[in-house]
Amino acid sequence: MSASIAFSFFGLANGDHVKMFRSGSSIMTYHCIYETTIQCTSSVILPAMLCVYSPFNDVVLPDNTVAFISAKISIPAAVPQDLILLEVFPS
């Protein structure tokens, strides 16, 4: 797995508000998950998933929202078959 940092505009779609548990714990956190894409300088477009920490009562952004994001990118070894995970830095 590789990691990098991105500062860019992303189009967001298919948002979902989800509850997650930390492994081995009963502590819950909430996230908004969105589908997006990353376009490389070689014009290759890769599917990506954006995971944003969110309060339990937060509202999901509507489809086609464009957001400027600074995020950590986690890239699996088999990029063409898997999604890229983007984790937004807290502001």
Backbone hydrogen bonds, N-H to C=O, Kabsch-Sander energy under -0.5 kcal/mol:
donor,donor_aa,acceptor,acceptor_aa,energy
2,S,75,I,-2.8
4,S,73,I,-1.8
6,A,71,A,-2.9
8,S,69,I,-2.2
10,F,67,A,-2.6
12,L,65,T,-3.1
13,A,35,E,-1.6
16,D,33,I,-1.8
18,V,16,D,-0.6
18,V,31,H,-3.1
20,M,29,T,-3.4
22,R,27,I,-1.9
25,S,22,R,-1.7
29,T,20,M,-2.8
31,H,18,V,-2.5
32,C,52,V,-2.7
33,I,16,D,-3.0
33,I,31,H,-0.5
34,Y,50,L,-2.4
35,E,13,A,-2.9
36,T,48,A,-2.5
38,I,46,L,-2.6
40,C,38,I,-0.6
40,C,44,V,-3.1
43,S,40,C,-2.0
46,L,38,I,-3.0
46,L,44,V,-0.5
48,A,36,T,-2.7
49,M,84,I,-3.3
50,L,34,Y,-3.0
51,C,49,M,-0.5
51,C,86,L,-3.1
52,V,32,C,-2.6
52,V,50,L,-0.5
54,S,30,Y,-2.6
58,D,55,P,-1.8
64,N,12,L,-2.0
65,T,12,L,-0.8
65,T,62,P,-1.1
67,A,10,F,-2.6
67,A,65,T,-0.5
69,I,8,S,-3.2
69,I,67,A,-0.6
71,A,6,A,-2.5
71,A,69,I,-0.6
72,K,87,E,-2.8
73,I,4,S,-3.2
74,S,72,K,-0.5
74,S,85,L,-2.6
75,I,2,S,-3.2
75,I,73,I,-0.6
79,V,77,A,-1.0
81,Q,78,A,-1.2
82,D,78,A,-1.3
84,I,47,P,-1.2
85,L,74,S,-1.8
86,L,49,M,-3.1
86,L,84,I,-0.5
87,E,72,K,-2.5
87,E,85,L,-0.5
88,V,51,C,-1.4
88,V,86,L,-0.5
89,F,70,S,-2.0
